[in-house]
Structures are given as structure tokens and as C-alpha cells.
Amino acid sequence: MDLTWYSTLAKPALTPPSWVFAPAWTLLYALMALAAFIVWRRSRGPARRAALLAFALQLALNLAWSPLFFTLHRPDLAFVDLVAMWIAIAATIVLFARVSRPAAWLLSPYLAWVTFAGYLNLGVWLLNAGI
């Protein structure tokens, strides 16, 4: 990850200090893992399969974001990925709710954080479009 590049960018208002991201993502990944475990343990069959496939899709989109943003220096492509991720997370919440409402609720902080991350990503993209 190229954090040197990131430090040179103009950032939108409300950008938190860099140290916030590691604990936030650690908590969010723990909640995601717990939610997926609940769904995996609670059900069998097509509802569980659909929920876990949606979970895998949103996780793949999540994993793609950092290389797009930090390695390729493409906040535009990272934002497109983030929008797709947001949709996939929302779909995962709906599908998890069919299996376990608590599991679905465990993903709500993740959706909120990704919404905020979308604001940050879009802001970086727009503020640095000429660079």
C-alpha cells in the first residue's frame, strides 16, 4: 500500500485520523465473521447458500478496494467497486435476515462504515481529479 501517495492527497472534511481505520476495520471484520458464523450454523439449504454467496461477493469486492485505491492510485475505480460493495452488503443483510435477524443486524455497522467510506472515497476522487 502506498500511504505516501495517500498523505499527499487533498481529503474531504470529516476525514478521520489514519489511526482510526485499523481498529474500525478490526471491529467490522469481527462482526462480519460472527454474522457469517451465525448464518452458517443456523441454517441449511438454499437460504443459507444464497446468504453466504452474497457474503462472499461483498467480501471479494471489499478485498479489491485497497489495491484499486492504494496500489493503482485509482480512486475512481475504487469508488465504483465501493458502490458495488455497498449494494452487495445491503443484499447480504436482506439475505442474512431471512436466516437470522441478529446476524443481519451485526452487518449494519459495516454498511454504515462503507457508506461513510464512500463519502471519503468520492471526496478524494473529486478533490484530486486534476492530479
C-alpha positions in Angstrom: 0.0 0.0 0.0 1.3 3.4 -0.9 0.5 5.5 2.1 3.0 8.2 1.0 0.7 8.8 -2.1 -2.3 9.0 0.2 -0.7 11.5 2.5 -0.2 13.9 -0.4 -3.9 13.9 -1.4 -6.5 16.5 -0.6 -9.1 14.9 1.6 -12.7 15.8 2.3 -13.9 17.3 5.6 -14.7 14.7 8.2 -11.7 12.6 7.2 -10.7 10.8 10.4 -7.1 10.5 11.5 -5.3 7.5 10.0 -5.1 5.6 13.3 -8.9 5.2 13.3 -9.1 2.9 10.3 -7.3 -0.2 11.8 -9.4 -0.5 14.9 -12.6 0.3 12.9 -11.9 -2.4 10.3 -10.8 -4.9 13.0 -14.2 -4.5 14.8 -16.1 -4.6 11.5 -14.3 -7.8 10.3 -15.1 -9.4 13.7 -18.8 -8.5 13.4 -18.8 -9.8 9.8 -17.2 -13.1 10.9 -19.7 -13.5 13.7 -22.6 -12.8 11.4 -21.4 -15.3 8.8 -20.8 -17.9 11.5 -24.3 -17.5 12.9 -25.8 -17.9 9.4 -23.6 -20.9 8.6 -24.6 -22.6 11.9 -28.3 -21.6 11.9 -29.5 -23.0 8.6 -29.0 -25.4 5.8 -30.3 -25.3 2.2 -30.9 -22.5 -0.3 -31.4 -19.6 2.1 -28.1 -20.2 3.7 -26.4 -20.8 0.4 -27.7 -17.6 -1.1 -26.8 -15.6 2.1 -23.2 -17.0 2.2 -22.7 -16.4 -1.6 -23.8 -12.8 -1.2 -21.4 -12.6 1.8 -18.5 -14.0 -0.3 -19.3 -11.5 -3.1 -19.2 -8.4 -0.8 -16.0 -9.7 0.8 -14.4 -10.1 -2.6 -15.4 -6.5 -3.5 -14.1 -5.4 -0.1 -10.7 -7.1 -0.8 -10.5 -5.5 -4.2 -10.9 -1.9 -2.9 -7.5 -1.4 -1.3 -5.4 -2.4 -4.4 -7.6 -0.2 -6.6 -7.2 2.8 -4.3 -3.7 2.5 -2.8 -1.8 0.4 -5.3 -3.2 1.5 -8.6 -4.0 5.1 -7.3 -7.4 4.9 -8.9 -10.0 6.4 -6.5 -12.4 6.4 -9.4 -12.3 2.6 -9.9 -12.2 2.2 -6.1 -15.4 4.2 -5.9 -17.2 2.1 -8.5 -16.0 -1.0 -6.5 -17.3 0.6 -3.3 -20.8 1.2 -4.8 -20.9 -2.4 -5.9 -19.8 -3.4 -2.4 -22.5 -1.3 -0.8 -25.1 -3.0 -2.9 -23.7 -6.4 -2.1 -23.6 -5.7 1.6 -27.3 -4.5 1.5 -28.2 -7.6 -0.3 -26.3 -9.7 2.2 -28.2 -8.0 5.0 -31.5 -8.9 3.4 -30.5 -12.5 2.8 -29.0 -12.9 6.3 -32.2 -11.5 7.8 -34.1 -14.5 6.2 -31.9 -16.8 8.2 -31.1 -14.8 11.3 -32.1 -11.3 12.2 -29.3 -10.9 14.7 -26.8 -11.8 12.0 -28.3 -9.2 9.7 -28.1 -6.5 12.4 -24.4 -7.4 13.0 -23.7 -6.2 9.5 -25.4 -2.8 9.9 -22.3 -1.0 11.3 -20.4 -2.4 8.3 -22.9 -0.9 5.9 -22.8 2.4 7.8 -19.0 2.5 7.7 -18.9 1.7 3.9 -21.4 4.5 3.4 -19.0 6.8 5.2 -16.1 5.3 3.2 -18.0 6.1 0.0 -18.1 9.8 1.1 -14.4 9.8 1.8 -13.5 7.9 -1.5 -15.7 10.2 -3.6 -14.3 13.2 -1.9 -10.7 12.1 -2.6 -11.6 11.4 -6.2 -13.2 14.7 -6.8 -10.7 16.8 -4.8 -7.8 15.3 -6.7 -9.2 14.8 -10.1 -6.6 17.0 -11.7 -3.6 15.2 -10.2 
